[in-house]
Amino acid sequence: MAVGKVRHLNAADGQISRGLRQLGFTDYEARIYMQLLRESPATAYEVSKAAGVPRANTYSALQTLAQRGAVLPVNEEPLRYVAANPKAMLESISRQTRSLCADLTQRLSTMASGDDDQYVWMVRGQNAVTEKIEELIARSRRSIWVKAADDVIRQHKKALERAARRGVHLMIVLFGKDADEFRFTDNCNVFVHEADGTRMGTADNLFTLGVDHEEMLAARLDGDIVAAFTRNSPIVTMALSLIRHDYYMAEIFKQFGPEIEKAFGPYLRDLRLACFTPEQIDSFRERTGIK
C-alpha cells in the first residue's frame, strides 16, 4: 500500500469512532481499525501515516487490536496487518460481553445486601429515561400498567406491542381519543381517561409505569426530563393504586357521564378548581375553555 495523505475524521467516522470507544477501543485503536478496513494489508508505518497516529502508539495499538481479534498479522517480512470482518468482530465482542456480564452478575449478587428495594433511583436526561422505560417493558413477565398521553405512549409503542404479543397483560389509562391504537392483542385493556381523554393538570406530562406489580417508574417528559424508579413496595402499591383508580373513573364516566357532569360541572370542574394550584387552574381553563 502506498503511503497517502493523513485521513481526517469526518462526521460519519466520528460517530463510528465514538461507538468503538464505547466498546473499549482507544481513540488510536479506533482510527487504526477504520484505516485498515479501508486499506489492507498495511504495515504499522503505513497505518501510522495514513491514520495520523504516532508510530510508537501505532505498534502498541496494533498489538492490543490483534489480541482482541480486531486485526490480524498476515506477513512477516515486513509485518503487515488486515482488519477483521466488522460483523464477526462485533459479534465476538457481544458474546464476550454477555458472558462477562452474566459472570459479574452472579459474583456481584453475592456481595449485594439485597435491600435496594427501599430506595428511589433518579434517572436524568431523555436518552437515559427512554432507555430505562424500554428496559422495564422488555423485562416484564406478567403485567404492564401505564398512564400517559398518547404521544408519550407512542414513543414506546413497539416495545409495548412486543410485550403484549409475548403474553404480558397491558392496562393503559390514556390521555387521548383513540384507544384502539394501543389494543395490540386481546390482553390489552385501554381506558380513555375520564372517558374523554382531555389532558388535565400536570399528570398528562407524566409517564407512569408499573411492571409486574413489583417496580414502577414515573417520568416527567417536558422541560428537565427526569424519572423516579423504585421497587419499594409501598410506593409501587401507591402508583398502581393511582392507575387503578383512574381505570375506575374511566368506566364510571362511561356509564354515568351526564349525571357526573350535572353534579360537578364539565370535567369535574367544581371538584378540580377547589383543590388545584393556581397554575393547574390556568391550565384547566386553557385546555377546556371553561372559566
N, C-alpha and C positions, 0 to 999 in steps of 0.2 A: 504493500500500500504506500503510495506516495504521501509524504507529509504535506498537508494542506494548511489552510488558514485555521486559526482558532475559532471554534464554533461557539457563539454566544447563545445562551438560553433564550428562546422566545417564550411567549405566554404559555403555549401548549407544553413545551419542555419543562417550564417552571412548575406546572401542575403535576406532571409526571414525577419530577424530582421531589416535590413535596410528598407525594404519595409513597415513593420509595423510602424517603426519610422516616415516614410514619411506620414503615415496616422494619426499621432498624438500620437502613443504609446511612452512611455519612454522605455529606454533600459531594465529596470527591468520588465516593463509590458509585453514587447515582449518575454522576457525569460520565464516569468511565464506562459503566454498563450501557448507557444510552449510546455512547460513541461507538462501542463495539457492536451494538445492534446495527448501527448504520454501516460500519466498515470493518469487516473481519476477513481473515485474521490480521492481527496487528501486533507489533512489538510494544513493549512498555514505553519506549521512547516515542514511537508514533502516536500512541494513545495520549501520552502526556502533552505532546504538542497540539494535537487536534482538540482535546478536551479542555485545554487550559489548566491543567493540574500540574503542580510542581513534580519534577521527576522522582524525588525521594518519596513523596506521598503516593505517587502512582504505583511504585513497586509494592509498598505495604498494602495499598488498597486492592491491588490485583491478587495478592496472597489471600486476603480476607474474602474477597469475592470467590476465589477458587475453592476455599474451604467450605463456603456455604452453597457451592454448586451453581453460582450465577455466571461464572466464566470458566472456560476450560482451556488449559495449555495444550497446544497441538503440535508444535515443532520445538526442537531443541537448539538448532543452530540456524539463525538465532531463535530464541524462545518467543513464540507468538501465542496470542490468545484469541478465542472466539467467545461470543456471548451465548449463554444457554437460551433455549427457546423460552420466551416470556411466559407462555401458558404453563409449561411444565415446571418452570421455576416457581411461579406464584402458587401453583397447586401444592408443590412441595413445602413452601413456607406455610401455607394454610394448614396442611396436615401436621406439620411440626408444631405450629402454634396451638392447634386444637389439642394435641397430645399434651403439650406443656401446660395449657390452661386446665385440662382435666386433672393432671397430676397435682398442680398447685392448689386447685380447688379442694382436693382431698386432703392435702397436707395442711393447708391453712385452716380448713374447717376444724381440725383437731385442736387448733390454737384459739379459736374464737370462743368468747364467753357464752355465746348463744342468747344474749339478751338484747340484741339490736332492735327488737320489735318495740322497744319503749321510746325510740327516737323518731323525730320527724326530720327527714332529709330535704334540703333545699336544692333545687336544680335551676340553674340560671342560663338564659340565652335560648334563642329559638331552636338552634340545632340540637342542643342538649335536651331540651324539653321534648321536642319531637321524637328524638331517639328513645327517650325514656318511655313515652307513651307507646311507641311501636313495640318496644321490648316487652312491656306489660301485656299488651294484646297478644303478642306472639307466644308468650309462655302460659297463657290462660288455659285451663283444663276443663272447667265446668261452666263458669258464668262470667259475663261481662255486663256491667251496668254503666250506662253513660247518660249524662245530662249535659247538653251543649246545643249551640246553634248549628243549623245545617251546614253553613260554610266552614265551620270549625270541624265538624264530624267528617265532612267531605275530604279533608286532608288525610284522614286515616281510613278512608272507605275501603281500600283494597285490603288492608290488614284486618279490618273488621269482617269483611266478607270471607277471607281465608279462615278466620276463627270460626265463623258460623258454619262453613262447609266442612270443618272437621268435627262438628257436633257441639260446639260451645253455645250455650243459650245466651242470646243477646236481649237486653231490655234497654230501650233508649227512650228518654224523655227529650223531645225535640222542640227547640225554638225554630219553627219553620212550618211550612204548609204541606209539604209532600212527604208523608210518612212512608209511602211505598218505595221511595228511593233507597231506603235502608232496610227494607224487608228482603233480605237476600235468600232466606230459606224459611221453612215453616217454624223454625225455632228462634225467629227474630220477632220480638214484640216491640212495636214503636208506638209511642203515645205522644200526640201533639200537646204541647204544654198548654194547660187550661183549655184544651180543645180548639184553641185559636192560633197558638204559636207565636203571638206577638212577643217581642223581646222586651223584658221588663227589668228595671232597676240596674244592678250591676251583675246579676247572676248570669246574664246572657253572654258576658265576656269571659266566663269561666268554662273550662273543660273539666268536668268532674267524672272520674272513672273509678269504678270498683271492680276488682278482679277476684273471682273465686271466693268471695266473702272473707278474704284474707289480707288484702292490701288495697290501698286507694291512693289516688293522685288527684289533686286539684290544681289546675294551672290557670294563671291569668295570661291571656294571649294578646293583650293590647298594651302599648307603651313598653314598660320594662317587663319583658316576658320572664316569668318565674313560676315554678311549680313546687308544691309541697308533696312529698311522698312518704308513706308510712305503712308499717304492718301493725302498728299499735291497735289492739283490738277495740278499745272504746272509741277511738277516732274513726276506725273503719266502720264500726257499727253506726256511728253518728252520720257519716257520709252516706251510707246505704239507706239509712232511715230517711234522710232528706230526699233522695231519689225516689224511694218507695212512696213517700207522701205526695210527691209530685205526680206519680203514677195514679195514686188515689184521686187527686184533684182533677187530672185529665179525664178520668172516667166519670167522676161526679159532674163535671161541667158538660160532658157529652150528654148525660142523662137529664140534668136539671138546669141547663144553662140559662134559659129565660127567667126561671124563678130566682136563681142566684143573682142575676143582673138586676132584677126588680128589687131585691132586698138590699144589695150592697153597691149598686151602680155598675156601669160597664167596667170591665177589667178589675173588679173588686176595688173600685175607686175609693169608697169610703173607708175600707179597711186599710188599704195601702197608704193613703195620704195621712192617715192617723199615726203611722209608725215610720214612714220613710224619712230619710235625711233630706235636707233642702236640695242637695244635688240629685238625689233619686226622684224627688218630686218634679224637678225641672225635666229630668229625663222622661219620666212617666207622661208628663203633659206634652212634651215634644213628640213622643212616639205615638201617642193615642189621639192627640188633638183635643183632649178633654181638659177643661180649665177648672 
